[in-house]
Amino acid sequence: MKTKDAIESLSALASEARLSVFRLLIKRGPEGYTPSVLAARLDIPAPTLSFHLRELARAELIASRREGRNLFYSPNLTRMNALVGYLTDNCCSLASEACDADCRPVSAAAQRKRA
């Protein structure tokens, strides 16, 4: 991932509403949700949600697909993983001590197990 792409992705996520939409879509996975389900689950008015979906799509963090009359939005997991990789790629590369274990992204489930 290029720096410009990372900035675009991070900028798209720098909104409470868009971050909430993205996190909900991540939980759902490739199945995705229709805009009406997203609006209901997140209590976001349809026009506002449409704006946020457009921004996330512009940053390539989500994708849409049509099934019959329904439009579904789902996360672009490749882009998400590329962003996480970009952020952690050089972790501790200039450190005087090894910190490899600390550099690996930890899932929320693993964090809960540690607590």
C-alpha positions as a Markdown table, in Angstrom:
| # | Residue | x | y | z |
|---|---|---|---|---|
| 1 | Met | 0.0 | 0.0 | 0.0 |
| 2 | Lys | 1.2 | 3.5 | -0.8 |
| 3 | Thr | 1.3 | 6.3 | 1.7 |
| 4 | Lys | -1.4 | 8.2 | -0.3 |
| 5 | Asp | -3.7 | 5.2 | -0.1 |
| 6 | Ala | -3.1 | 4.7 | 3.6 |
| 7 | Ile | -3.9 | 8.4 | 4.2 |
| 8 | Glu | -7.1 | 8.1 | 2.2 |
| 9 | Ser | -8.2 | 5.0 | 4.2 |
| 10 | Leu | -7.4 | 6.5 | 7.5 |
| 11 | Ser | -9.1 | 9.8 | 6.6 |
| 12 | Ala | -12.3 | 7.8 | 5.6 |
| 13 | Leu | -12.2 | 6.1 | 9.0 |
| 14 | Ala | -11.7 | 9.4 | 10.9 |
| 15 | Ser | -15.4 | 9.8 | 11.6 |
| 16 | Glu | -17.3 | 8.2 | 14.4 |
| 17 | Ala | -20.2 | 7.2 | 12.1 |
| 18 | Arg | -17.9 | 5.8 | 9.3 |
| 19 | Leu | -15.8 | 3.9 | 11.8 |
| 20 | Ser | -19.0 | 2.4 | 13.3 |
| 21 | Val | -20.3 | 1.4 | 9.8 |
| 22 | Phe | -17.0 | -0.1 | 8.9 |
| 23 | Arg | -16.7 | -2.0 | 12.2 |
| 24 | Leu | -20.2 | -3.4 | 11.8 |
| 25 | Leu | -19.4 | -4.5 | 8.3 |
| 26 | Ile | -16.2 | -6.2 | 9.5 |
| 27 | Lys | -18.3 | -8.1 | 12.0 |
| 28 | Arg | -20.7 | -9.2 | 9.3 |
| 29 | Gly | -17.9 | -10.1 | 6.8 |
| 30 | Pro | -18.5 | -10.8 | 3.1 |
| 31 | Glu | -22.2 | -11.2 | 3.5 |
| 32 | Gly | -22.6 | -7.5 | 4.2 |
| 33 | Tyr | -25.7 | -5.6 | 5.0 |
| 34 | Thr | -28.2 | -3.6 | 3.0 |
| 35 | Pro | -28.2 | 0.2 | 3.7 |
| 36 | Ser | -31.6 | -0.1 | 5.4 |
| 37 | Val | -30.2 | -2.7 | 7.9 |
| 38 | Leu | -27.1 | -0.6 | 8.5 |
| 39 | Ala | -29.3 | 2.5 | 9.1 |
| 40 | Ala | -31.5 | 0.7 | 11.5 |
| 41 | Arg | -28.7 | -1.0 | 13.4 |
| 42 | Leu | -26.6 | 2.1 | 13.8 |
| 43 | Asp | -29.5 | 4.6 | 14.1 |
| 44 | Ile | -28.2 | 6.7 | 11.2 |
| 45 | Pro | -30.6 | 8.6 | 8.9 |
| 46 | Ala | -30.5 | 7.1 | 5.4 |
| 47 | Pro | -29.1 | 10.3 | 3.7 |
| 48 | Thr | -26.3 | 10.6 | 6.2 |
| 49 | Leu | -25.5 | 6.9 | 5.9 |
| 50 | Ser | -25.4 | 7.2 | 2.1 |
| 51 | Phe | -22.8 | 10.0 | 2.5 |
| 52 | His | -20.7 | 7.8 | 4.8 |
| 53 | Leu | -21.0 | 4.7 | 2.6 |
| 54 | Arg | -19.8 | 6.8 | -0.4 |
| 55 | Glu | -16.7 | 8.0 | 1.5 |
| 56 | Leu | -15.8 | 4.5 | 2.6 |
| 57 | Ala | -16.3 | 3.2 | -0.9 |
| 58 | Arg | -14.2 | 6.0 | -2.3 |
| 59 | Ala | -11.4 | 4.9 | 0.0 |
| 60 | Glu | -12.0 | 1.3 | -1.2 |
| 61 | Leu | -12.7 | 0.1 | 2.3 |
| 62 | Ile | -16.0 | -1.3 | 1.4 |
| 63 | Ala | -17.6 | -2.7 | -1.8 |
| 64 | Ser | -21.1 | -3.0 | -2.9 |
| 65 | Arg | -22.9 | -5.7 | -4.9 |
| 66 | Arg | -26.4 | -6.0 | -6.2 |
| 67 | Glu | -28.5 | -9.1 | -5.5 |
| 68 | Gly | -31.9 | -8.6 | -7.3 |
| 69 | Arg | -33.3 | -5.4 | -6.0 |
| 70 | Asn | -31.1 | -5.3 | -2.9 |
| 71 | Leu | -27.7 | -3.5 | -2.6 |
| 72 | Phe | -25.3 | -5.0 | -0.1 |
| 73 | Tyr | -22.2 | -3.4 | 1.3 |
| 74 | Ser | -19.4 | -5.5 | 2.7 |
| 75 | Pro | -15.9 | -4.8 | 3.9 |
| 76 | Asn | -13.0 | -4.9 | 1.5 |
| 77 | Leu | -10.9 | -7.2 | 3.6 |
| 78 | Thr | -7.9 | -7.0 | 1.3 |
| 79 | Arg | -7.7 | -3.2 | 1.7 |
| 80 | Met | -8.2 | -3.5 | 5.4 |
| 81 | Asn | -5.4 | -6.0 | 5.7 |
| 82 | Ala | -3.2 | -3.9 | 3.5 |
| 83 | Leu | -3.8 | -0.9 | 5.7 |
| 84 | Val | -3.0 | -2.8 | 8.9 |
| 85 | Gly | 0.1 | -4.2 | 7.1 |
| 86 | Tyr | 1.2 | -0.7 | 6.1 |
| 87 | Leu | 0.9 | 0.5 | 9.7 |
| 88 | Thr | 2.8 | -2.4 | 11.2 |
| 89 | Asp | 5.2 | -3.3 | 8.4 |
| 90 | Asn | 8.3 | -1.7 | 9.8 |
| 91 | Cys | 7.4 | -2.2 | 13.5 |
| 92 | Cys | 10.5 | -1.9 | 15.6 |
| 93 | Ser | 12.8 | -1.9 | 12.5 |
| 94 | Leu | 14.9 | 0.9 | 14.1 |
| 95 | Ala | 14.7 | -0.4 | 17.7 |
| 96 | Ser | 17.9 | -1.5 | 19.5 |
| 97 | Glu | 16.0 | -4.5 | 21.0 |
| 98 | Ala | 13.8 | -7.1 | 19.3 |
| 99 | Cys | 10.1 | -6.5 | 19.8 |
| 100 | Asp | 8.7 | -8.9 | 17.2 |
| 101 | Ala | 6.0 | -10.4 | 19.4 |
| 102 | Asp | 4.8 | -6.9 | 20.4 |
| 103 | Cys | 4.6 | -5.9 | 16.7 |
| 104 | Arg | 2.2 | -8.5 | 15.6 |
| 105 | Pro | -1.4 | -7.2 | 15.4 |
| 106 | Val | -3.4 | -8.8 | 18.2 |
| 107 | Ser | -7.1 | -9.6 | 17.5 |
| 108 | Ala | -9.7 | -8.4 | 20.0 |
| 109 | Ala | -10.5 | -12.0 | 21.0 |
| 110 | Ala | -6.8 | -12.5 | 21.9 |
| 111 | Gln | -6.8 | -9.3 | 23.9 |
| 112 | Arg | -9.8 | -10.4 | 25.9 |
| 113 | Lys | -8.1 | -13.7 | 26.6 |
| 114 | Arg | -5.0 | -11.9 | 28.0 |
| 115 | Ala | -7.2 | -9.7 | 30.3 |
